Amino acid sequence: MKVFLMLAALTVAVNGQTFHFGSCPTPPVQQDFDAGKYLGRWYEIAKLPAAFEKGKCPQANYSILQEGVIKVVNSELLQDGKVDSTEGQAIVKNPDQPAILAVSFFDGVDAPYWVISTDYASYSVVYSCTDYYGLFNVDFAWILARSRSLPTNVFYQLRGDLESYGVSISKMTLSDQNGCDAIVKGVPECNTFSVKPGTATKDFTQNLGVEIMAIIILLLPLVLPLIDAQTLHWGPCPTPMVQPNFDLNRYIGKWYEIEKLPARFERGTCIEANYAVRPDHTIQVLNVQTYKGKVRTAEGTAVIQDNREAAKLGVSFSYFTPYSPYWILSTDYTSVAVIYSCTDIMRVFHIDYAWILGRSRILPAETVFHAKELFFRGKIDISGMKATEQRGCDSLI
């Protein structure tokens, strides 16, 4: 069940294309929100992609269901010409924040519905974000209108407002509101009423919070690297070829970092790695860098996990974390080594690292070029690769 829930969350992230690391933004909401004036029909003008919206002519109808509860009917026109409608409920849980609603389309599961701004008569900006304990979030945003179009200047103003509040709108798309006569009209007239906290839906945190927390604890060794990494890609890891007939004894010793994909655990300069075989046949890994004027070291352990593929090592810097991949794609042992590491999260997305190492602090440009060619041939994105500062290091380390 836990794995299923995690997969569902990740699938939403992929399909919705609005998956972010860290906590949700907290934009301001409409002051003195009047739910009675908000009732009626709203047409979707633009949105952040959402897997549950597959048709055109999307619109939402709001009416009174009972005291304190708003009936929500979302409709869209599918490709086969049929009208697809979904009915849900919305409530205000805190009367001091009437613009922050909770909307539910399934019993026991609700989602945030924040009215960021509205003039009630022509436009509305809505934001929804689910925060998974500060590790990552999935969000949605909509620009709505009382008619099927908005003046261009108004649209860009509202879009800009969202962006100014810290909401990523790079994937926002316009909704198709042409040829919509087949959409059933007949929306209740707006009614004025006072919204009170209700119990029509159960709190999402109560129902799924324990499940999601358990998932995060189980996957914490995988999730934490994602936060530090700056190279997230959708889909499974690439599977490049590795060094054939790898000889560990020729590889051990000191290697200097020439270039790398950015990694927050490497923020310094003069970075080097020292490898030595311990008496128990594990490999000592001693990483050294200069950061803020001080020499900093980190000691870990590397192992060959399968003797049939000796160039695929695993490296760990803590007894409490699993081994991370350390694949030696190529090396001549005397001058250059090309290293790749990738962690695949349920084949939904992956994070990766890549290094070009040298036996000296500087490598010829041609050698670096050929090393990068290996990444390209392995379908590894190294567009973010950066050179490591290796000047003025001998006096520091």
C-alpha positions as CSV (number, residue, x, y, z in Angstrom):
1,M,0.0,0.0,0.0
2,K,2.8,2.4,0.9
3,V,4.6,1.8,-2.4
4,F,1.3,2.2,-4.3
5,L,0.7,5.6,-2.7
6,M,4.2,6.8,-3.4
7,L,3.9,5.7,-7.0
8,A,0.6,7.5,-7.3
9,A,2.1,10.7,-6.0
10,L,5.0,10.5,-8.3
11,T,2.8,9.7,-11.3
12,V,0.8,12.8,-10.6
13,A,4.1,14.7,-10.5
14,V,5.2,13.3,-13.9
15,N,1.9,13.7,-15.7
16,G,1.2,17.1,-14.1
17,Q,4.8,18.2,-14.7
18,T,4.6,20.4,-11.6
19,F,6.7,18.5,-9.2
20,H,9.1,20.6,-7.1
21,F,11.6,19.9,-4.2
22,G,11.1,21.8,-1.0
23,S,8.0,23.2,0.6
24,C,5.0,24.8,-1.1
25,P,5.0,28.5,-1.8
26,T,2.6,30.5,0.5
27,P,1.0,33.2,-1.7
28,P,-1.4,35.7,-0.1
29,V,-5.1,35.1,-0.6
30,Q,-8.1,37.3,-1.4
31,Q,-8.9,39.6,1.5
32,D,-12.4,39.5,2.9
33,F,-13.3,36.7,0.5
34,D,-17.1,36.5,-0.1
35,A,-18.1,32.9,-1.1
36,G,-21.6,34.0,-2.0
37,K,-20.3,36.4,-4.6
38,Y,-18.0,33.7,-5.9
39,L,-20.7,31.1,-6.7
40,G,-21.7,30.4,-10.2
41,R,-19.9,29.4,-13.4
42,W,-16.2,30.0,-14.0
43,Y,-14.4,29.1,-17.3
44,E,-10.8,27.9,-17.3
45,I,-8.5,30.3,-19.2
46,A,-5.1,28.8,-18.3
47,K,-3.7,26.2,-16.0
48,L,-0.6,24.4,-14.9
49,P,-0.9,20.9,-16.5
50,A,-3.0,18.4,-14.6
51,A,-3.4,14.7,-15.5
52,F,-7.1,14.8,-14.5
53,E,-7.9,17.4,-17.1
54,K,-7.8,15.8,-20.6
55,G,-10.5,17.6,-22.6
56,K,-11.3,21.1,-23.8
57,C,-13.8,23.7,-22.7
58,P,-13.2,23.2,-19.0
59,Q,-15.5,25.0,-16.6
60,A,-16.4,24.8,-12.9
61,N,-19.8,25.5,-11.4
62,Y,-20.2,26.3,-7.7
63,S,-23.5,26.3,-5.8
64,I,-24.8,25.7,-2.3
65,L,-25.1,22.1,-1.3
66,Q,-26.0,22.7,2.3
67,E,-25.1,25.2,5.0
68,G,-21.3,25.5,5.1
69,V,-20.7,23.2,2.1
70,I,-20.3,24.2,-1.6
71,K,-21.2,21.9,-4.4
72,V,-18.5,21.8,-7.1
73,V,-19.2,20.4,-10.6
74,N,-16.2,20.4,-13.1
75,S,-17.1,19.8,-16.7
76,E,-15.1,19.4,-19.9
77,L,-15.6,18.2,-23.5
78,L,-13.7,15.1,-24.4
79,Q,-12.4,14.2,-27.9
80,D,-15.3,11.9,-28.6
81,G,-17.7,14.8,-28.1
82,K,-19.0,13.6,-24.8
83,V,-19.3,15.9,-21.7
84,D,-17.3,14.6,-18.7
85,S,-18.4,15.9,-15.4
86,T,-17.0,15.4,-11.9
87,E,-18.8,16.4,-8.7
88,G,-17.2,17.3,-5.5
89,Q,-17.6,19.5,-2.4
90,A,-15.7,22.4,-0.9
91,I,-15.6,23.7,2.6
92,V,-13.8,26.4,4.6
93,K,-12.0,24.8,7.5
94,N,-11.0,28.1,9.2
95,P,-13.5,30.9,9.2
96,D,-10.7,33.4,9.7
97,Q,-9.3,32.4,6.3
98,P,-12.4,32.1,4.1
99,A,-10.3,32.2,0.8
100,I,-8.5,29.0,1.8
101,L,-10.9,26.1,1.0
102,A,-10.6,22.4,0.9
103,V,-12.0,20.6,-2.1
104,S,-12.8,16.9,-2.3
105,F,-13.8,14.7,-5.2
106,F,-13.3,11.4,-3.3
107,D,-14.5,10.5,0.1
108,G,-11.8,11.2,2.7
109,V,-9.3,12.9,0.4
110,D,-9.3,16.7,0.0
111,A,-7.0,19.2,-1.6
112,P,-6.2,22.9,-1.0
113,Y,-8.1,25.4,-3.1
114,W,-6.7,28.9,-2.4
115,V,-8.4,31.9,-4.1
116,I,-5.4,34.1,-4.6
117,S,-7.4,37.0,-6.1
118,T,-10.8,37.7,-7.7
119,D,-13.1,40.6,-8.5
120,Y,-16.0,38.1,-8.6
121,A,-17.4,39.5,-11.8
122,S,-14.6,38.7,-14.4
123,Y,-11.6,36.9,-13.1
124,S,-10.2,34.5,-10.4
125,V,-6.8,33.1,-9.7
126,V,-6.7,29.8,-7.8
127,Y,-3.7,27.9,-6.4
128,S,-3.4,24.4,-5.0
129,C,-0.3,22.9,-3.5
130,T,0.3,19.7,-1.5
131,D,3.4,19.7,0.6
132,Y,5.0,16.3,1.5
133,Y,6.6,17.3,4.8
134,G,8.9,19.9,3.3
135,L,10.7,17.4,1.0
136,F,8.7,18.0,-2.2
137,N,5.4,19.4,-3.4
138,V,3.0,19.0,-6.2
139,D,1.0,22.1,-7.3
140,F,-1.7,23.3,-9.6
141,A,-2.8,26.7,-10.7
142,W,-5.7,28.1,-12.6
143,I,-6.7,31.4,-14.1
144,L,-10.5,31.5,-14.4
145,A,-13.0,33.9,-15.9
146,R,-16.7,34.5,-16.0
147,S,-16.6,34.4,-19.8
148,R,-14.6,32.1,-22.1
149,S,-11.9,34.7,-22.7
150,L,-9.9,37.4,-20.8
151,P,-8.3,40.6,-22.1
152,T,-4.7,39.9,-22.9
153,N,-3.4,42.5,-20.5
154,V,-5.5,41.1,-17.6
155,F,-4.3,37.6,-18.3
156,Y,-0.6,38.6,-18.2
157,Q,-1.1,40.6,-15.1
158,L,-2.7,37.7,-13.3
159,R,0.0,35.3,-14.6
160,G,2.7,37.8,-13.4
161,D,1.0,38.0,-10.0
162,L,1.3,34.2,-9.6
163,E,5.0,34.3,-10.5
164,S,5.7,37.1,-8.1
165,Y,4.3,34.9,-5.3
166,G,6.9,32.2,-6.0
167,V,4.7,30.0,-8.1
168,S,6.5,28.4,-11.1
169,I,4.4,29.2,-14.1
170,S,6.9,28.1,-16.8
171,K,4.5,25.2,-17.8
172,M,1.3,27.1,-17.7
173,T,-0.8,26.5,-20.8
174,L,-3.9,28.2,-22.3
175,S,-7.1,26.2,-22.2
176,D,-9.1,25.6,-25.4
177,Q,-12.5,27.4,-25.1
178,N,-13.5,27.1,-28.7
179,G,-16.4,25.0,-30.0
180,C,-17.9,24.5,-26.6
181,D,-21.6,24.5,-27.3
182,A,-22.0,20.9,-26.3
183,I,-21.1,21.7,-22.7
184,V,-24.2,21.6,-20.6
185,K,-25.1,25.0,-19.3
186,G,-27.7,25.5,-16.6
187,V,-25.7,26.6,-13.6
188,P,-27.5,27.7,-10.4
189,E,-27.7,31.4,-9.8
190,C,-25.3,32.8,-7.2
191,N,-26.6,32.6,-3.7
192,T,-25.4,34.5,-0.7
193,F,-24.7,32.5,2.4
194,S,-22.2,32.2,5.3
195,V,-19.7,29.4,5.0
196,K,-18.9,27.6,8.2
197,P,-16.3,24.9,8.9
198,G,-17.9,21.6,7.9
199,T,-17.2,17.9,8.1
200,A,-18.3,16.9,4.6
201,T,-14.8,15.7,3.9
202,K,-12.1,14.1,6.2
203,D,-8.8,15.8,6.6
204,F,-6.3,14.6,4.0
205,T,-3.5,14.7,6.6
206,Q,-5.4,12.4,9.0
207,N,-6.1,9.8,6.3
208,L,-2.8,9.8,4.3
209,G,-0.4,11.6,6.5
210,V,0.7,8.5,8.3
211,E,1.1,6.6,5.1
212,I,3.1,9.3,3.4
213,M,5.3,9.8,6.4
214,A,6.0,6.1,6.5
215,I,6.9,6.2,2.8
216,I,9.3,9.1,3.3
217,I,11.0,7.4,6.2
218,L,11.5,4.3,4.1
219,L,12.8,6.2,1.2
220,L,14.6,8.9,3.1
221,P,18.1,7.7,2.0
222,L,16.9,8.2,-1.6
223,V,14.9,11.4,-1.1
224,L,17.7,13.3,0.7
225,P,20.1,13.1,-2.2
226,L,17.4,14.5,-4.5
227,I,17.2,17.6,-2.4
228,D,21.0,18.2,-2.6
229,A,21.3,17.2,-6.3
230,Q,20.8,19.7,-9.1
231,T,20.4,17.2,-11.9
232,L,16.9,15.7,-11.8
233,H,15.6,14.0,-14.9
234,W,12.3,12.1,-15.7
235,G,12.5,8.5,-16.5
236,P,14.9,5.7,-15.5
237,C,18.7,6.1,-15.4
238,P,20.7,5.7,-18.5
239,T,22.8,2.5,-18.7
240,P,26.1,3.5,-20.3
241,M,28.9,1.0,-20.9
242,V,31.6,0.7,-18.3
243,Q,35.3,0.1,-18.3
244,P,36.0,-3.5,-19.5
245,N,38.4,-5.6,-17.5
246,F,38.6,-3.0,-14.8
247,D,41.8,-3.3,-12.6
248,L,41.2,-1.9,-9.1
249,N,44.9,-2.1,-8.2
250,R,45.8,0.2,-11.0
251,Y,43.0,2.6,-10.2
252,I,43.7,3.2,-6.5
253,G,45.7,6.3,-5.5
254,K,45.0,10.0,-5.9
255,W,42.6,11.5,-8.4
256,Y,41.9,15.2,-8.9
257,E,38.5,16.5,-9.9
258,I,38.6,18.3,-13.2
259,E,34.9,18.8,-14.0
260,K,31.6,17.6,-12.5
261,L,27.9,17.9,-12.6
262,P,27.0,20.3,-9.6
263,A,26.6,18.6,-6.3
264,R,25.9,20.6,-3.1
265,F,28.1,18.3,-1.0
266,E,31.0,19.6,-3.2
267,R,31.1,23.3,-2.7
268,G,34.8,23.9,-2.4
269,T,37.9,24.1,-4.5
270,C,41.0,21.9,-4.9
271,I,38.8,18.7,-4.8
272,E,40.6,15.4,-4.8
273,A,39.8,11.8,-4.0
274,N,42.2,9.2,-2.6
275,Y,41.5,5.4,-2.9
276,A,43.2,2.7,-0.9
277,V,42.5,-1.0,-0.2
278,R,41.9,-1.9,3.4
279,P,42.9,-5.2,5.0
280,D,39.2,-6.4,4.8
281,H,39.4,-5.8,1.0
282,T,37.0,-2.8,1.1
283,I,38.1,0.4,-0.5
284,Q,38.8,3.5,1.6
285,V,37.6,6.6,-0.1
286,L,39.0,9.9,1.3
287,N,37.5,13.0,-0.4
288,V,39.3,16.3,0.3
289,Q,38.3,19.9,-0.6
290,T,39.1,23.4,0.5
291,Y,36.0,25.3,1.6
292,K,35.9,28.7,3.3
293,G,39.7,28.6,3.8
294,K,39.7,25.2,5.6
295,V,40.6,21.8,4.4
296,R,37.6,19.5,4.8
297,T,37.6,15.7,4.4
298,A,35.0,13.0,4.2
299,E,35.8,9.3,4.5
300,G,33.7,6.6,3.0
301,T,33.8,3.0,1.8
302,A,33.6,1.6,-1.7
303,V,32.9,-2.0,-2.7
304,I,32.8,-4.0,-5.9
305,Q,29.3,-5.4,-5.7
306,D,29.6,-7.8,-8.6
307,N,32.9,-9.3,-9.7
308,R,31.5,-9.8,-13.1
309,E,31.2,-6.0,-13.5
310,A,34.1,-4.8,-11.4
311,A,33.9,-1.3,-12.8
312,K,30.5,-0.8,-11.1
313,L,31.3,0.0,-7.5
314,G,29.1,1.1,-4.7
315,V,30.1,4.0,-2.4
316,S,28.8,5.0,1.0
317,F,29.8,7.7,3.5
318,S,27.7,6.5,6.4
319,Y,26.7,3.3,8.1
320,F,23.1,4.4,7.8
321,T,22.9,5.0,4.1
322,P,22.9,2.4,1.3
323,Y,25.7,2.3,-1.3
324,S,25.3,4.7,-4.2
325,P,26.4,3.7,-7.7
326,Y,30.0,4.7,-8.7
327,W,30.5,3.5,-12.3
328,I,33.8,3.9,-14.0
329,L,32.9,4.4,-17.6
330,S,36.5,4.7,-18.8
331,T,40.0,5.1,-17.5
332,D,43.6,4.7,-18.7
333,Y,44.6,4.5,-15.0
334,T,47.5,7.0,-15.6
335,S,45.8,10.2,-16.6
336,V,42.0,10.3,-16.8
337,A,38.9,8.6,-15.4
338,V,35.3,9.2,-16.3
339,I,32.8,8.5,-13.5
340,Y,29.0,8.3,-13.4
341,S,26.5,7.8,-10.6
342,C,22.7,7.6,-11.0
343,T,19.9,6.8,-8.6
344,D,16.7,5.6,-10.2
345,I,13.5,6.3,-8.2
346,M,10.9,3.6,-9.3
347,R,11.7,4.4,-12.9
348,V,9.7,7.6,-12.6
349,F,12.6,10.0,-12.3
350,H,16.3,9.8,-11.5
351,I,19.1,12.0,-10.2
352,D,22.7,11.7,-11.4
353,Y,26.2,12.9,-10.9
354,A,29.2,12.8,-13.2
355,W,32.9,13.5,-12.8
356,I,36.0,13.8,-15.0
357,L,39.0,13.0,-12.9
358,G,42.7,13.4,-13.6
359,R,46.0,12.2,-12.1
360,S,47.1,15.8,-12.3
361,R,45.2,19.0,-11.4
362,I,45.0,20.0,-15.0
363,L,44.1,18.0,-18.1
364,P,44.5,18.9,-21.8
365,A,41.4,20.3,-23.3
366,E,41.4,17.5,-25.9
367,T,41.4,14.8,-23.1
368,V,38.4,16.6,-21.4
369,F,36.6,16.7,-24.8
370,H,37.0,13.0,-25.3
371,A,35.8,12.3,-21.8
372,K,32.6,14.3,-22.4
373,E,32.1,12.3,-25.6
374,L,31.7,9.2,-23.5
375,F,28.9,10.8,-21.6
376,F,27.1,11.9,-24.8
377,R,27.4,8.4,-26.2
378,G,25.9,7.0,-23.0
379,K,22.9,9.5,-23.4
380,I,23.9,11.3,-20.2
381,D,23.0,14.9,-20.0
382,I,26.1,16.9,-18.9
383,S,24.9,20.3,-20.0
384,G,25.3,21.5,-16.4
385,M,28.9,20.2,-16.0
386,K,31.3,22.8,-14.5
387,A,35.1,22.9,-14.2
388,T,36.6,22.5,-10.7
389,E,39.1,25.2,-9.5
390,Q,42.4,23.5,-9.1
391,R,44.7,26.5,-9.0
392,G,46.7,27.5,-5.9
393,C,46.0,24.2,-4.2
394,D,49.4,22.8,-3.4
395,S,50.0,25.2,-0.6
396,L,46.6,24.4,1.0
397,I,46.4,20.7,0.9
